């Protein structure tokens, strides 16, 4: 199962699952876009290159995007 909740409710939900004895494989607070943009061709290549270069910067911890890239690029 995948549970999605507001960030401010994360701890409450985690504690409720633990209290009920439900094993959690992984949990995290992350950014999930409300709207996505499907990219293909040159636009997908540019976005893939940009996010890759941003991720390589020492000062960057996480990179988020609402772009949906073809599966062979992800």
Biopython code that builds the backbone (N, CA, C, O; Angstrom):
import numpy as np
from Bio.PDB.StructureBuilder import StructureBuilder

atoms = [
    (1, "UNK", "N", (0.831, -1.174, 0.000)),
    (1, "UNK", "CA", (0.000, 0.000, 0.000)),
    (1, "UNK", "C", (0.881, 1.244, 0.000)),
    (1, "UNK", "O", (1.989, 1.242, 0.537)),
    (2, "UNK", "N", (0.376, 2.279, -0.599)),
    (2, "UNK", "CA", (1.052, 3.570, -0.573)),
    (2, "UNK", "C", (0.090, 4.568, 0.049)),
    (2, "UNK", "O", (-1.044, 4.720, -0.404)),
    (3, "UNK", "N", (0.550, 5.239, 1.080)),
    (3, "UNK", "CA", (-0.279, 6.215, 1.792)),
    (3, "UNK", "C", (0.265, 7.598, 1.511)),
    (3, "UNK", "O", (1.459, 7.847, 1.675)),
    (4, "UNK", "N", (-0.603, 8.493, 1.091)),
    (4, "UNK", "CA", (-0.229, 9.880, 0.840)),
    (4, "UNK", "C", (-1.006, 10.764, 1.800)),
    (4, "UNK", "O", (-2.219, 10.616, 1.951)),
    (5, "UNK", "N", (-0.304, 11.677, 2.443)),
    (5, "UNK", "CA", (-0.934, 12.566, 3.411)),
    (5, "UNK", "C", (-0.258, 13.929, 3.364)),
    (5, "UNK", "O", (0.801, 14.081, 2.756)),
    (6, "UNK", "N", (-0.853, 14.892, 3.987)),
    (6, "UNK", "CA", (-0.246, 16.218, 4.076)),
    (6, "UNK", "C", (1.016, 16.126, 4.937)),
    (6, "UNK", "O", (1.065, 15.334, 5.879)),
    (7, "UNK", "N", (2.032, 16.926, 4.622)),
    (7, "UNK", "CA", (3.277, 16.854, 5.398)),
    (7, "UNK", "C", (3.073, 17.037, 6.900)),
    (7, "UNK", "O", (3.748, 16.395, 7.705)),
    (8, "UNK", "N", (2.148, 17.906, 7.271)),
    (8, "UNK", "CA", (1.925, 18.146, 8.697)),
    (8, "UNK", "C", (1.278, 16.950, 9.408)),
    (8, "UNK", "O", (1.288, 16.887, 10.638)),
    (9, "UNK", "N", (0.717, 16.004, 8.646)),
    (9, "UNK", "CA", (0.107, 14.805, 9.224)),
    (9, "UNK", "C", (1.024, 13.584, 9.176)),
    (9, "UNK", "O", (0.638, 12.503, 9.621)),
    (10, "UNK", "N", (2.227, 13.747, 8.642)),
    (10, "UNK", "CA", (3.142, 12.627, 8.449)),
    (10, "UNK", "C", (3.423, 11.881, 9.749)),
    (10, "UNK", "O", (3.304, 10.657, 9.802)),
    (11, "UNK", "N", (3.788, 12.598, 10.775)),
    (11, "UNK", "CA", (4.142, 11.962, 12.048)),
    (11, "UNK", "C", (2.927, 11.255, 12.661)),
    (11, "UNK", "O", (3.057, 10.152, 13.190)),
    (12, "UNK", "N", (1.760, 11.878, 12.592)),
    (12, "UNK", "CA", (0.536, 11.285, 13.139)),
    (12, "UNK", "C", (0.222, 9.960, 12.446)),
    (12, "UNK", "O", (-0.107, 8.973, 13.104)),
    (13, "UNK", "N", (0.323, 9.943, 11.124)),
    (13, "UNK", "CA", (0.039, 8.717, 10.361)),
    (13, "UNK", "C", (1.081, 7.653, 10.666)),
    (13, "UNK", "O", (0.740, 6.485, 10.853)),
    (14, "UNK", "N", (2.347, 8.046, 10.716)),
    (14, "UNK", "CA", (3.412, 7.088, 11.034)),
    (14, "UNK", "C", (3.203, 6.451, 12.396)),
    (14, "UNK", "O", (3.351, 5.239, 12.550)),
    (15, "UNK", "N", (2.861, 7.260, 13.376)),
    (15, "UNK", "CA", (2.627, 6.740, 14.731)),
    (15, "UNK", "C", (1.405, 5.835, 14.776)),
    (15, "UNK", "O", (1.415, 4.830, 15.486)),
    (16, "UNK", "N", (0.349, 6.168, 14.034)),
    (16, "UNK", "CA", (-0.857, 5.339, 14.005)),
    (16, "UNK", "C", (-0.564, 3.971, 13.397)),
    (16, "UNK", "O", (-1.051, 2.956, 13.896)),
    (17, "UNK", "N", (0.218, 3.936, 12.336)),
    (17, "UNK", "CA", (0.582, 2.652, 11.719)),
    (17, "UNK", "C", (1.416, 1.813, 12.679)),
    (17, "UNK", "O", (1.203, 0.608, 12.813)),
    (18, "UNK", "N", (2.362, 2.460, 13.340)),
    (18, "UNK", "CA", (3.213, 1.756, 14.306)),
    (18, "UNK", "C", (2.383, 1.207, 15.460)),
    (18, "UNK", "O", (2.594, 0.078, 15.903)),
    (19, "UNK", "N", (1.436, 2.012, 15.944)),
    (19, "UNK", "CA", (0.579, 1.596, 17.057)),
    (19, "UNK", "C", (-0.253, 0.367, 16.690)),
    (19, "UNK", "O", (-0.513, -0.487, 17.538)),
    (20, "UNK", "N", (-0.669, 0.281, 15.424)),
    (20, "UNK", "CA", (-1.479, -0.853, 14.968)),
    (20, "UNK", "C", (-0.623, -2.059, 14.580)),
    (20, "UNK", "O", (-1.152, -3.099, 14.187)),
    (21, "UNK", "N", (0.702, -1.918, 14.690)),
    (21, "UNK", "CA", (1.585, -3.033, 14.372)),
    (21, "UNK", "C", (1.764, -3.266, 12.879)),
    (21, "UNK", "O", (2.124, -4.365, 12.458)),
    (22, "UNK", "N", (1.517, -2.248, 12.089)),
    (22, "UNK", "CA", (1.668, -2.373, 10.639)),
    (22, "UNK", "C", (3.105, -2.026, 10.276)),
    (22, "UNK", "O", (3.580, -0.924, 10.551)),
    (23, "UNK", "N", (3.787, -2.978, 9.656)),
    (23, "UNK", "CA", (5.184, -2.771, 9.274)),
    (23, "UNK", "C", (5.268, -1.774, 8.124)),
    (23, "UNK", "O", (4.507, -1.857, 7.160)),
    (24, "UNK", "N", (6.187, -0.846, 8.233)),
    (24, "UNK", "CA", (6.399, 0.167, 7.198)),
    (24, "UNK", "C", (7.730, -0.115, 6.519)),
    (24, "UNK", "O", (8.775, -0.145, 7.168)),
    (25, "UNK", "N", (7.684, -0.319, 5.223)),
    (25, "UNK", "CA", (8.899, -0.611, 4.452)),
    (25, "UNK", "C", (9.737, 0.648, 4.261)),
    (25, "UNK", "O", (10.961, 0.610, 4.383)),
    (26, "UNK", "N", (9.077, 1.760, 3.964)),
    (26, "UNK", "CA", (9.778, 3.037, 3.771)),
    (26, "UNK", "C", (8.795, 4.171, 4.001)),
    (26, "UNK", "O", (7.602, 4.039, 3.730)),
    (27, "UNK", "N", (9.308, 5.284, 4.505)),
    (27, "UNK", "CA", (8.457, 6.460, 4.674)),
    (27, "UNK", "C", (9.294, 7.709, 4.489)),
    (27, "UNK", "O", (10.459, 7.752, 4.884)),
    (28, "UNK", "N", (8.694, 8.728, 3.886)),
    (28, "UNK", "CA", (9.404, 9.971, 3.649)),
    (28, "UNK", "C", (8.417, 11.091, 3.343)),
    (28, "UNK", "O", (7.290, 10.853, 2.911)),
    (29, "UNK", "N", (8.865, 12.292, 3.575)),
    (29, "UNK", "CA", (8.134, 13.478, 3.143)),
    (29, "UNK", "C", (8.794, 13.913, 1.853)),
    (29, "UNK", "O", (10.007, 14.119, 1.817)),
    (30, "UNK", "N", (8.021, 14.056, 0.802)),
    (30, "UNK", "CA", (8.568, 14.422, -0.499)),
    (30, "UNK", "C", (7.620, 15.374, -1.210)),
    (30, "UNK", "O", (6.481, 15.566, -0.785)),
    (31, "UNK", "N", (8.093, 15.957, -2.276)),
    (31, "UNK", "CA", (7.291, 16.868, -3.082)),
    (31, "UNK", "C", (6.590, 16.062, -4.174)),
    (31, "UNK", "O", (7.235, 15.317, -4.913)),
    (32, "UNK", "N", (5.273, 16.214, -4.273)),
    (32, "UNK", "CA", (4.493, 15.552, -5.308)),
    (32, "UNK", "C", (3.708, 16.637, -6.041)),
    (32, "UNK", "O", (2.939, 17.361, -5.410)),
    (33, "UNK", "N", (3.883, 16.767, -7.360)),
    (33, "UNK", "CA", (3.205, 17.846, -8.084)),
    (33, "UNK", "C", (1.707, 17.609, -8.205)),
    (33, "UNK", "O", (1.255, 16.470, -8.323)),
    (34, "UNK", "N", (0.942, 18.699, -8.173)),
    (34, "UNK", "CA", (-0.493, 18.612, -8.426)),
    (34, "UNK", "C", (-0.764, 18.420, -9.917)),
    (34, "UNK", "O", (-1.711, 17.733, -10.301)),
    (35, "UNK", "N", (0.068, 19.028, -10.743)),
    (35, "UNK", "CA", (-0.063, 18.942, -12.198)),
    (35, "UNK", "C", (1.279, 18.521, -12.778)),
    (35, "UNK", "O", (2.335, 18.921, -12.286)),
    (36, "UNK", "N", (1.226, 17.714, -13.823)),
    (36, "UNK", "CA", (2.457, 17.292, -14.480)),
    (36, "UNK", "C", (2.437, 17.711, -15.946)),
    (36, "UNK", "O", (1.381, 17.995, -16.511)),
    (37, "UNK", "N", (3.617, 17.743, -16.547)),
    (37, "UNK", "CA", (3.776, 18.081, -17.957)),
    (37, "UNK", "C", (4.534, 16.940, -18.618)),
    (37, "UNK", "O", (5.637, 16.590, -18.197)),
    (38, "UNK", "N", (3.951, 16.373, -19.635)),
    (38, "UNK", "CA", (4.583, 15.275, -20.352)),
    (38, "UNK", "C", (5.534, 15.851, -21.401)),
    (38, "UNK", "O", (5.126, 16.646, -22.247)),
    (39, "UNK", "N", (6.790, 15.451, -21.340)),
    (39, "UNK", "CA", (7.796, 15.942, -22.282)),
    (39, "UNK", "C", (8.317, 14.798, -23.132)),
    (39, "UNK", "O", (8.473, 13.673, -22.655)),
    (40, "UNK", "N", (8.587, 15.100, -24.404)),
    (40, "UNK", "CA", (9.161, 14.122, -25.325)),
    (40, "UNK", "C", (10.174, 14.816, -26.206)),
    (40, "UNK", "O", (10.209, 16.045, -26.268)),
    (41, "UNK", "N", (10.984, 14.055, -26.875)),
    (41, "UNK", "CA", (11.927, 14.590, -27.849)),
    (41, "UNK", "C", (12.954, 15.524, -27.240)),
    (41, "UNK", "O", (13.502, 15.246, -26.173)),
    (42, "UNK", "N", (13.218, 16.651, -27.930)),
    (42, "UNK", "CA", (14.238, 17.604, -27.500)),
    (42, "UNK", "C", (13.929, 18.186, -26.125)),
    (42, "UNK", "O", (14.839, 18.367, -25.316)),
    (43, "UNK", "N", (12.660, 18.482, -25.849)),
    (43, "UNK", "CA", (12.292, 19.051, -24.547)),
    (43, "UNK", "C", (12.618, 18.082, -23.421)),
    (43, "UNK", "O", (13.095, 18.496, -22.365)),
    (44, "UNK", "N", (12.368, 16.802, -23.637)),
    (44, "UNK", "CA", (12.685, 15.788, -22.624)),
    (44, "UNK", "C", (14.188, 15.676, -22.438)),
    (44, "UNK", "O", (14.666, 15.526, -21.313)),
    (45, "UNK", "N", (14.940, 15.749, -23.537)),
    (45, "UNK", "CA", (16.401, 15.681, -23.456)),
    (45, "UNK", "C", (16.960, 16.851, -22.644)),
    (45, "UNK", "O", (17.836, 16.670, -21.799)),
    (46, "UNK", "N", (16.442, 18.049, -22.912)),
    (46, "UNK", "CA", (16.912, 19.237, -22.202)),
    (46, "UNK", "C", (16.585, 19.135, -20.713)),
    (46, "UNK", "O", (17.432, 19.437, -19.872)),
    (47, "UNK", "N", (15.368, 18.715, -20.383)),
    (47, "UNK", "CA", (14.973, 18.597, -18.970)),
    (47, "UNK", "C", (15.800, 17.531, -18.269)),
    (47, "UNK", "O", (16.217, 17.720, -17.126)),
    (48, "UNK", "N", (16.039, 16.425, -18.936)),
    (48, "UNK", "CA", (16.841, 15.351, -18.352)),
    (48, "UNK", "C", (18.264, 15.828, -18.077)),
    (48, "UNK", "O", (18.828, 15.538, -17.022)),
    (49, "UNK", "N", (18.838, 16.556, -19.022)),
    (49, "UNK", "CA", (20.191, 17.082, -18.849)),
    (49, "UNK", "C", (20.229, 18.111, -17.719)),
    (49, "UNK", "O", (21.141, 18.089, -16.892)),
    (50, "UNK", "N", (19.244, 19.010, -17.680)),
    (50, "UNK", "CA", (19.190, 20.048, -16.640)),
    (50, "UNK", "C", (19.081, 19.431, -15.246)),
    (50, "UNK", "O", (19.837, 19.804, -14.350)),
    (51, "UNK", "N", (18.161, 18.502, -15.053)),
    (51, "UNK", "CA", (18.013, 17.898, -13.726)),
    (51, "UNK", "C", (19.255, 17.108, -13.341)),
    (51, "UNK", "O", (19.644, 17.089, -12.174)),
    (52, "UNK", "N", (19.876, 16.459, -14.315)),
    (52, "UNK", "CA", (21.109, 15.729, -14.038)),
    (52, "UNK", "C", (22.231, 16.644, -13.579)),
    (52, "UNK", "O", (22.955, 16.328, -12.635)),
    (53, "UNK", "N", (22.373, 17.782, -14.253)),
    (53, "UNK", "CA", (23.415, 18.739, -13.877)),
    (53, "UNK", "C", (23.126, 19.370, -12.517)),
    (53, "UNK", "O", (24.048, 19.593, -11.733)),
    (54, "UNK", "N", (21.863, 19.659, -12.230)),
    (54, "UNK", "CA", (21.512, 20.219, -10.920)),
    (54, "UNK", "C", (21.825, 19.233, -9.799)),
    (54, "UNK", "O", (22.334, 19.619, -8.747)),
    (55, "UNK", "N", (21.517, 17.959, -10.030)),
    (55, "UNK", "CA", (21.783, 16.937, -9.013)),
    (55, "UNK", "C", (23.266, 16.782, -8.720)),
    (55, "UNK", "O", (23.635, 16.371, -7.620)),
    (56, "UNK", "N", (24.115, 17.098, -9.671)),
    (56, "UNK", "CA", (25.562, 16.961, -9.498)),
    (56, "UNK", "C", (26.180, 18.102, -8.686)),
    (56, "UNK", "O", (27.310, 17.969, -8.216)),
    (57, "UNK", "N", (25.473, 19.210, -8.511)),
    (57, "UNK", "CA", (26.008, 20.344, -7.756)),
    (57, "UNK", "C", (26.128, 19.992, -6.278)),
    (57, "UNK", "O", (25.212, 19.404, -5.702)),
    (58, "UNK", "N", (27.244, 20.346, -5.667)),
    (58, "UNK", "CA", (27.493, 20.023, -4.263)),
    (58, "UNK", "C", (26.480, 20.662, -3.322)),
    (58, "UNK", "O", (26.125, 20.067, -2.304)),
    (59, "UNK", "N", (26.010, 21.866, -3.645)),
    (59, "UNK", "CA", (25.097, 22.587, -2.757)),
    (59, "UNK", "C", (23.634, 22.163, -2.914)),
    (59, "UNK", "O", (22.784, 22.602, -2.139)),
    (60, "UNK", "N", (23.331, 21.332, -3.889)),
    (60, "UNK", "CA", (21.953, 20.906, -4.148)),
    (60, "UNK", "C", (21.702, 19.582, -3.446)),
    (60, "UNK", "O", (22.432, 18.611, -3.643)),
    (61, "UNK", "N", (20.645, 19.555, -2.613)),
    (61, "UNK", "CA", (20.305, 18.328, -1.889)),
    (61, "UNK", "C", (19.281, 17.495, -2.648)),
    (61, "UNK", "O", (19.423, 16.275, -2.740)),
    (62, "UNK", "N", (18.250, 18.137, -3.192)),
    (62, "UNK", "CA", (17.197, 17.438, -3.919)),
    (62, "UNK", "C", (16.761, 18.272, -5.109)),
    (62, "UNK", "O", (16.816, 19.502, -5.067)),
    (63, "UNK", "N", (16.325, 17.603, -6.173)),
    (63, "UNK", "CA", (15.790, 18.280, -7.346)),
    (63, "UNK", "C", (14.392, 17.728, -7.593)),
    (63, "UNK", "O", (14.199, 16.516, -7.685)),
    (64, "UNK", "N", (13.422, 18.626, -7.700)),
    (64, "UNK", "CA", (12.037, 18.233, -7.947)),
    (64, "UNK", "C", (11.570, 18.837, -9.260)),
    (64, "UNK", "O", (11.969, 19.948, -9.609)),
    (65, "UNK", "N", (10.736, 18.126, -9.981)),
    (65, "UNK", "CA", (10.172, 18.628, -11.231)),
    (65, "UNK", "C", (8.784, 18.036, -11.414)),
    (65, "UNK", "O", (8.461, 16.984, -10.862)),
    (66, "UNK", "N", (7.971, 18.731, -12.199)),
    (66, "UNK", "CA", (6.653, 18.192, -12.518)),
    (66, "UNK", "C", (6.652, 17.592, -13.927)),
    (66, "UNK", "O", (5.594, 17.276, -14.471)),
    (67, "UNK", "N", (7.840, 17.436, -14.511)),
    (67, "UNK", "CA", (7.950, 16.876, -15.857)),
    (67, "UNK", "C", (7.838, 15.361, -15.816)),
    (67, "UNK", "O", (8.423, 14.699, -14.958)),
    (68, "UNK", "N", (7.081, 14.832, -16.753)),
    (68, "UNK", "CA", (7.008, 13.383, -16.955)),
    (68, "UNK", "C", (7.848, 13.068, -18.180)),
    (68, "UNK", "O", (7.520, 13.475, -19.295)),
    (69, "UNK", "N", (8.934, 12.340, -17.962)),
    (69, "UNK", "CA", (9.844, 11.982, -19.044)),
    (69, "UNK", "C", (9.561, 10.564, -19.532)),
    (69, "UNK", "O", (9.019, 9.754, -18.780)),
    (70, "UNK", "N", (9.916, 10.251, -20.772)),
    (70, "UNK", "CA", (9.758, 8.870, -21.241)),
    (70, "UNK", "C", (10.496, 7.904, -20.318)),
    (70, "UNK", "O", (11.540, 8.253, -19.765)),
    (71, "UNK", "N", (9.975, 6.716, -20.150)),
    (71, "UNK", "CA", (10.532, 5.744, -19.207)),
    (71, "UNK", "C", (11.990, 5.417, -19.478)),
    (71, "UNK", "O", (12.728, 5.133, -18.535)),
    (72, "UNK", "N", (12.431, 5.445, -20.723)),
    (72, "UNK", "CA", (13.816, 5.112, -21.033)),
    (72, "UNK", "C", (14.793, 6.200, -20.588)),
    (72, "UNK", "O", (16.004, 5.993, -20.660)),
    (73, "UNK", "N", (14.297, 7.361, -20.127)),
    (73, "UNK", "CA", (15.160, 8.438, -19.651)),
    (73, "UNK", "C", (15.270, 8.463, -18.139)),
    (73, "UNK", "O", (16.239, 9.003, -17.606)),
    (74, "UNK", "N", (14.327, 7.906, -17.451)),
    (74, "UNK", "CA", (14.275, 8.031, -15.989)),
    (74, "UNK", "C", (15.266, 7.135, -15.308)),
    (74, "UNK", "O", (15.346, 7.123, -14.080)),
]
sb = StructureBuilder()
sb.init_structure("model")
sb.init_model(0)
sb.init_chain("A")
sb.init_seg("    ")
for serial, (resi, resn, name, xyz) in enumerate(atoms, 1):
    if name == "N":
        sb.init_residue(resn, " ", resi, " ")
    sb.init_atom(name, np.array(xyz, "f"), 0.0, 1.0, " ", f" {name:<3s}", serial, name[0])
structure = sb.get_structure()
